[in-house]
């Protein structure tokens, strides 16, 4: 089971809001997930990011891979991503 930390889209049409989730890569983007570890709101300036740093570090330690977008968000938030 390959685990990814990725964004799942929420919100209505033309008003995106994202959950940062830990999910098996085989599941749909907005489908089943293992755990919600944060949120990302790109509509406000600057973008609003809320993350559970301890849970993200836990999952990265367990071998989860962050997607490119999530890596860039986490770097801006100061979470160590390899």
DRENGUKE-357244 format. One record per atom (N, C-alpha, C, O): residue number from 1; atom name; x, y, z. Coordinates in steps of 0.05 Angstrom, whole numbers. Each point is the difference from the previous one (the first is absolute). Layout:
+-----+----+--------+--------+--------+
|   k |  a |     px |     py |     pz |
+-----+----+--------+--------+--------+
| NUM | CA |      X |      Y |      Z |
...
+-----+----+--------+--------+--------+
***
This chain:
+-----+----+--------+--------+--------+
|   k |  a |     px |     py |     pz |
+-----+----+--------+--------+--------+
|   1 |  N |     17 |    -23 |      0 |
|   1 | CA |    -17 |     23 |      0 |
|   1 |  C |     18 |     25 |      0 |
|   1 |  O |     14 |      5 |     19 |
|   2 |  N |    -15 |     10 |    -41 |
|   2 | CA |     15 |     25 |     -1 |
|   2 |  C |    -17 |     23 |     10 |
|   2 |  O |    -22 |      5 |     -9 |
|   3 |  N |     33 |      8 |     30 |
|   3 | CA |    -15 |     22 |     13 |
|   3 |  C |     11 |     27 |     -9 |
|   3 |  O |     24 |      4 |     -1 |
|   4 |  N |    -43 |     14 |     -5 |
|   4 | CA |      7 |     27 |     -9 |
|   4 |  C |    -13 |     21 |     18 |
|   4 |  O |    -21 |     -5 |     11 |
|   5 |  N |     35 |     27 |     -7 |
|   5 | CA |    -12 |     23 |     12 |
|   5 |  C |     -7 |     19 |    -23 |
|   5 |  O |     18 |      9 |    -14 |
|   6 |  N |    -44 |     -4 |     10 |
|   6 | CA |     -9 |     16 |    -23 |
|   6 |  C |    -23 |     17 |      7 |
|   6 |  O |    -11 |     -1 |     22 |
|   7 |  N |      3 |     17 |    -41 |
|   7 | CA |    -23 |     18 |      4 |
|   7 |  C |    -26 |    -13 |    -11 |
|   7 |  O |      1 |    -12 |    -21 |
|   8 |  N |    -22 |     15 |     36 |
|   8 | CA |    -27 |     -9 |     -9 |
|   8 |  C |    -17 |     25 |     -2 |
|   8 |  O |     -2 |     16 |     19 |
|   9 |  N |    -10 |    -11 |    -42 |
|   9 | CA |    -15 |     24 |     -5 |
|   9 |  C |    -28 |      0 |     13 |
|   9 |  O |    -14 |    -20 |     -2 |
|  10 |  N |      8 |     42 |     15 |
|  10 | CA |    -27 |      4 |     11 |
|  10 |  C |     -9 |     27 |    -10 |
|  10 |  O |     13 |     13 |    -17 |
|  11 |  N |    -35 |     -3 |     27 |
|  11 | CA |    -10 |     26 |     -8 |
|  11 |  C |    -17 |     -2 |    -25 |
|  11 |  O |     -2 |    -21 |    -13 |
|  12 |  N |    -11 |     43 |      7 |
|  12 | CA |    -18 |      0 |    -23 |
|  12 |  C |     14 |      8 |    -25 |
|  12 |  O |     24 |      5 |      0 |
|  13 |  N |    -39 |     -3 |    -21 |
|  13 | CA |     10 |      7 |    -27 |
|  13 |  C |     14 |     27 |      1 |
|  13 |  O |    -11 |     19 |     10 |
|  14 |  N |     36 |    -18 |    -21 |
|  14 | CA |     16 |     24 |     -2 |
|  14 |  C |      8 |     11 |     28 |
|  14 |  O |     11 |     23 |      1 |
|  15 |  N |    -15 |    -37 |     20 |
|  15 | CA |      8 |      8 |     27 |
|  15 |  C |     14 |    -23 |     14 |
|  15 |  O |    -10 |    -12 |     18 |
|  16 |  N |     35 |      5 |    -27 |
|  16 | CA |     13 |    -24 |     11 |
|  16 |  C |      9 |      4 |     28 |
|  16 |  O |      7 |     21 |      9 |
|  17 |  N |     -8 |    -43 |      6 |
|  17 | CA |     11 |     -3 |     27 |
|  17 |  C |     10 |    -28 |      1 |
|  17 |  O |    -13 |    -19 |    -10 |
|  18 |  N |     36 |     15 |     21 |
|  18 | CA |     13 |    -27 |      0 |
|  18 |  C |      5 |    -10 |     28 |
|  18 |  O |      7 |     15 |     18 |
|  19 |  N |    -10 |    -41 |    -15 |
|  19 | CA |      8 |    -14 |     24 |
|  19 |  C |     27 |    -14 |     -7 |
|  19 |  O |      3 |    -10 |    -22 |
|  20 |  N |     15 |     11 |     41 |
|  20 | CA |     25 |    -15 |     -4 |
|  20 |  C |     -5 |    -27 |     14 |
|  20 |  O |     -4 |     -1 |     24 |
|  21 |  N |      5 |    -20 |    -40 |
|  21 | CA |     -7 |    -27 |     11 |
|  21 |  C |     23 |    -20 |     -6 |
|  21 |  O |     16 |      3 |    -18 |
|  22 |  N |    -16 |    -24 |     35 |
|  22 | CA |     17 |    -23 |     -4 |
|  22 |  C |    -18 |    -21 |    -12 |
|  22 |  O |    -20 |     -8 |     12 |
|  23 |  N |     27 |     -2 |    -36 |
|  23 | CA |    -17 |    -19 |    -14 |
|  23 |  C |     17 |    -21 |    -16 |
|  23 |  O |     22 |      6 |     -7 |
|  24 |  N |    -34 |    -29 |      3 |
|  24 | CA |     11 |    -20 |    -18 |
|  24 |  C |     -1 |     12 |    -28 |
|  24 |  O |    -21 |     11 |     -8 |
|  25 |  N |     42 |    -13 |     -7 |
|  25 | CA |      1 |     13 |    -27 |
|  25 |  C |    -20 |    -12 |    -20 |
|  25 |  O |     -6 |     12 |    -20 |
|  26 |  N |     -4 |    -36 |     26 |
|  26 | CA |    -20 |    -12 |    -18 |
|  26 |  C |    -28 |     11 |      2 |
|  26 |  O |    -16 |     -4 |    -18 |
|  27 |  N |     11 |     19 |     40 |
|  27 | CA |    -27 |     11 |      3 |
|  27 |  C |     -3 |     26 |    -15 |
|  27 |  O |     20 |     13 |     -6 |
|  28 |  N |    -44 |     -5 |      0 |
|  28 | CA |     -7 |     24 |    -15 |
|  28 |  C |     10 |     25 |     16 |
|  28 |  O |      2 |     -1 |     24 |
|  29 |  N |      3 |     22 |    -39 |
|  29 | CA |      9 |     25 |     12 |
|  29 |  C |    -17 |      9 |     23 |
|  29 |  O |     10 |      8 |     21 |
|  30 |  N |    -36 |     -8 |    -24 |
|  30 | CA |    -19 |      9 |     21 |
|  30 |  C |    -13 |    -23 |     14 |
|  30 |  O |    -19 |      4 |     15 |
|  31 |  N |     30 |    -28 |    -18 |
|  31 | CA |    -12 |    -23 |     12 |
|  31 |  C |     10 |     -6 |     28 |
|  31 |  O |      6 |     18 |     16 |
|  32 |  N |     -5 |    -44 |    -11 |
|  32 | CA |      8 |     -9 |     27 |
|  32 |  C |     28 |      8 |      7 |
|  32 |  O |     18 |      1 |    -16 |
|  33 |  N |    -14 |      5 |     42 |
|  33 | CA |     26 |      8 |     10 |
|  33 |  C |      4 |    -12 |     27 |
|  33 |  O |    -19 |     -8 |     14 |
|  34 |  N |     44 |      7 |     -5 |
|  34 | CA |      7 |    -11 |     26 |
|  34 |  C |     -3 |     20 |     22 |
|  34 |  O |    -11 |     -6 |     21 |
|  35 |  N |     22 |     30 |    -26 |
|  35 | CA |      0 |     21 |     21 |
|  35 |  C |      1 |     27 |    -12 |
|  35 |  O |     15 |      4 |    -20 |
|  36 |  N |    -29 |     15 |     31 |
|  36 | CA |      2 |     28 |     -8 |
|  36 |  C |     21 |     14 |     17 |
|  36 |  O |     -1 |     -1 |     25 |
|  37 |  N |     21 |     13 |    -38 |
|  37 | CA |     22 |     12 |     15 |
|  37 |  C |      3 |     30 |     -4 |
|  37 |  O |     18 |     12 |     11 |
|  38 |  N |    -37 |      0 |    -25 |
|  38 | CA |      1 |     29 |     -3 |
|  38 |  C |    -19 |     10 |    -21 |
|  38 |  O |    -15 |    -15 |    -12 |
|  39 |  N |     15 |     42 |      9 |
|  39 | CA |    -17 |     13 |    -20 |
|  39 |  C |     17 |     21 |    -15 |
|  39 |  O |     20 |     10 |     10 |
|  40 |  N |    -30 |     -3 |    -34 |
|  40 | CA |     13 |     20 |    -17 |
|  40 |  C |    -21 |     16 |    -14 |
|  40 |  O |    -17 |    -11 |    -15 |
|  41 |  N |     17 |     38 |     19 |
|  41 | CA |    -20 |     17 |    -12 |
|  41 |  C |     15 |     20 |    -18 |
|  41 |  O |     12 |     19 |     10 |
|  42 |  N |    -11 |    -23 |    -37 |
|  42 | CA |     15 |     18 |    -17 |
|  42 |  C |    -15 |     26 |     -7 |
|  42 |  O |     12 |     17 |    -13 |
|  43 |  N |    -36 |    -13 |     22 |
|  43 | CA |    -16 |     23 |     -8 |
|  43 |  C |      7 |     25 |     16 |
|  43 |  O |     -4 |     23 |    -10 |
|  44 |  N |     14 |    -26 |     34 |
|  44 | CA |      7 |     24 |     16 |
|  44 |  C |     29 |      7 |     -6 |
|  44 |  O |     16 |    -16 |     -9 |
|  45 |  N |    -10 |     41 |     14 |
|  45 | CA |     27 |     10 |     -7 |
|  45 |  C |     13 |      9 |     26 |
|  45 |  O |     -9 |     20 |     12 |
|  46 |  N |     30 |    -32 |     -2 |
|  46 | CA |     14 |    -24 |    -10 |
|  46 |  C |    -16 |    -25 |      5 |
|  46 |  O |    -18 |     -1 |     17 |
|  47 |  N |     24 |    -21 |    -31 |
|  47 | CA |    -14 |    -25 |      2 |
|  47 |  C |      0 |    -10 |     29 |
|  47 |  O |     21 |      2 |     14 |
|  48 |  N |    -43 |    -11 |     -4 |
|  48 | CA |     -3 |    -10 |     27 |
|  48 |  C |      6 |    -30 |      1 |
|  48 |  O |    -12 |    -16 |    -14 |
|  49 |  N |     32 |      9 |     31 |
|  49 | CA |      8 |    -28 |      3 |
|  49 |  C |     -1 |     -7 |     29 |
|  49 |  O |     11 |     14 |     17 |
|  50 |  N |    -24 |    -37 |    -11 |
|  50 | CA |     -1 |    -10 |     27 |
|  50 |  C |     10 |    -29 |     -2 |
|  50 |  O |    -12 |    -16 |    -14 |
|  51 |  N |     33 |      9 |     28 |
|  51 | CA |     11 |    -27 |     -1 |
|  51 |  C |      5 |    -11 |     28 |
|  51 |  O |      6 |     15 |     19 |
|  52 |  N |     -9 |    -41 |    -16 |
|  52 | CA |      7 |    -14 |     25 |
|  52 |  C |     29 |    -11 |     -5 |
|  52 |  O |      3 |    -22 |    -10 |
|  53 |  N |     17 |     39 |     17 |
|  53 | CA |     28 |     -7 |     -6 |
|  53 |  C |      8 |    -27 |     12 |
|  53 |  O |     14 |    -15 |    -13 |
|  54 |  N |    -23 |      9 |     37 |
|  54 | CA |      7 |    -26 |     12 |
|  54 |  C |    -10 |    -23 |    -15 |
|  54 |  O |     13 |    -20 |     -4 |
|  55 |  N |    -38 |     22 |     -7 |
|  55 | CA |    -12 |    -23 |    -15 |
|  55 |  C |     13 |     -2 |    -27 |
|  55 |  O |      4 |    -22 |    -10 |
|  56 |  N |      4 |     44 |     -3 |
|  56 | CA |     13 |     -1 |    -25 |
|  56 |  C |     28 |    -12 |      3 |
|  56 |  O |      8 |    -17 |    -16 |
|  57 |  N |      6 |     25 |     37 |
|  57 | CA |     27 |    -12 |      5 |
|  57 |  C |     -3 |    -30 |      6 |
|  57 |  O |     17 |    -16 |     -8 |
|  58 |  N |    -38 |      8 |     22 |
|  58 | CA |     -5 |    -28 |      6 |
|  58 |  C |     -3 |    -16 |    -26 |
|  58 |  O |     12 |    -21 |     -4 |
|  59 |  N |    -29 |     31 |    -14 |
|  59 | CA |     -5 |    -14 |    -25 |
|  59 |  C |     24 |     -1 |    -18 |
|  59 |  O |      5 |    -20 |    -14 |
|  60 |  N |     10 |     42 |     13 |
|  60 | CA |     25 |      0 |    -16 |
|  60 |  C |     20 |    -20 |     11 |
|  60 |  O |     14 |    -13 |    -15 |
|  61 |  N |    -14 |     10 |     42 |
|  61 | CA |     17 |    -19 |     12 |
|  61 |  C |     -8 |    -29 |     -6 |
|  61 |  O |     16 |    -18 |      0 |
|  62 |  N |    -42 |     14 |     -5 |
|  62 | CA |    -10 |    -26 |     -6 |
|  62 |  C |      3 |     -7 |    -30 |
|  62 |  O |     -6 |    -23 |     -8 |
|  63 |  N |     16 |     42 |     -8 |
|  63 | CA |      6 |     -6 |    -28 |
|  63 |  C |    -20 |     13 |    -19 |
|  63 |  O |      2 |     -6 |    -24 |
|  64 |  N |    -20 |     22 |     33 |
|  64 | CA |    -19 |     14 |    -18 |
|  64 |  C |     16 |     20 |    -17 |
|  64 |  O |     19 |     12 |      9 |
|  65 |  N |    -28 |     -9 |    -34 |
|  65 | CA |     12 |     19 |    -19 |
|  65 |  C |    -19 |     24 |     -3 |
|  65 |  O |    -24 |     -4 |     -5 |
|  66 |  N |     35 |     28 |      6 |
|  66 | CA |    -16 |     24 |     -4 |
|  66 |  C |      1 |      7 |    -30 |
|  66 |  O |     20 |     -4 |    -13 |
|  67 |  N |    -43 |     13 |      2 |
|  67 | CA |      0 |      8 |    -28 |
|  67 |  C |     15 |     26 |     -3 |
|  67 |  O |      7 |     13 |     20 |
|  68 |  N |     -1 |     -5 |    -45 |
|  68 | CA |     15 |     25 |     -5 |
|  68 |  C |    -13 |     24 |     13 |
|  68 |  O |     13 |     17 |     12 |
|  69 |  N |    -39 |    -14 |    -16 |
|  69 | CA |    -15 |     23 |     11 |
|  69 |  C |      2 |      0 |     30 |
|  69 |  O |      5 |     21 |     12 |
|  70 |  N |    -10 |    -43 |      0 |
|  70 | CA |      1 |     -2 |     30 |
|  70 |  C |     28 |      6 |     10 |
|  70 |  O |      3 |     13 |     20 |
|  71 |  N |     17 |    -23 |    -34 |
|  71 | CA |     28 |      5 |      8 |
|  71 |  C |      6 |     30 |      0 |
|  71 |  O |     11 |     11 |     19 |
|  72 |  N |    -20 |      3 |    -39 |
|  72 | CA |      5 |     29 |     -1 |
|  72 |  C |    -15 |     15 |     21 |
|  72 |  O |     10 |     19 |     12 |
|  73 |  N |    -35 |    -27 |     -5 |
|  73 | CA |    -15 |     12 |     21 |
|  73 |  C |     14 |     -5 |     27 |
|  73 |  O |      2 |     18 |     16 |
|  74 |  N |      6 |    -42 |    -12 |
|  74 | CA |     13 |     -7 |     26 |
|  74 |  C |     27 |     14 |      4 |
|  74 |  O |      6 |      7 |     22 |
|  75 |  N |      9 |     -3 |    -44 |
|  75 | CA |     25 |     14 |      2 |
|  75 |  C |     -5 |     29 |      9 |
|  75 |  O |     15 |     10 |     17 |
|  76 |  N |    -36 |      2 |    -28 |
|  76 | CA |     -7 |     28 |      8 |
|  76 |  C |     -8 |      1 |     29 |
|  76 |  O |      4 |     20 |     13 |
|  77 |  N |    -16 |    -42 |     -3 |
|  77 | CA |     -9 |     -1 |     28 |
|  77 |  C |     22 |     -8 |     19 |
|  77 |  O |     -4 |      1 |     25 |
|  78 |  N |     27 |    -10 |    -35 |
|  78 | CA |     23 |     -7 |     17 |
|  78 |  C |      0 |    -29 |      9 |
|  78 |  O |     13 |     -6 |     20 |
|  79 |  N |    -28 |    -11 |    -33 |
|  79 | CA |      0 |    -29 |      7 |
|  79 |  C |     22 |    -13 |    -18 |
|  79 |  O |      0 |      4 |    -24 |
|  80 |  N |     17 |    -19 |     37 |
|  80 | CA |     22 |    -13 |    -14 |
|  80 |  C |    -11 |    -23 |    -18 |
|  80 |  O |    -11 |    -19 |     10 |
|  81 |  N |     15 |     22 |    -36 |
|  81 | CA |     -9 |    -20 |    -20 |
|  81 |  C |     25 |     -8 |    -16 |
|  81 |  O |     14 |     17 |    -10 |
|  82 |  N |     -9 |    -43 |      9 |
|  82 | CA |     23 |     -9 |    -15 |
|  82 |  C |     -6 |     -4 |    -29 |
|  82 |  O |     18 |     -8 |    -15 |
+-----+----+--------+--------+--------+
***
